[in-house]
Amino acid sequence: MNSNEEIKILTEMLFIKFNKISLSAKETSEVLGISEEALKDDRQNASGIAFTRRNRKEHGKPLYSITAIAKHMVINQVRVA
């Protein structure tokens, strides 16, 4: 299975679970098994998963697209033999 297929499958699974196309920081942290603080650090350091801000406001609630989450998971996989 190639990366694009994996991203598509993970995106579909996330949509089925949450029934929406973007997740809050709390939901994203639960999916990835990391803290909300780690996501906040990534946002402040301009690293990690791409995100948008609600209403495009500087301090608006960060939202993560399920596609960006799936892509992050696939790209950061550690493959073992």
Sequence and secondary structure as in RCSB ss.txt:
>XXXX:A:sequence
MNSNEEIKILTEMLFIKFNKISLSAKETSEVLGISEEALKDDRQNASGIAFTRRNRKEHGKPLYSITAIAKHMVI
NQVRVA
>XXXX:A:secstr
  HHHHHHHHHHHHHHHHSSSEEEHHHHHHHHT  HHHHHHHHHTT SS  EEGGG TTS EEEEHHHHHHHHHH
T     
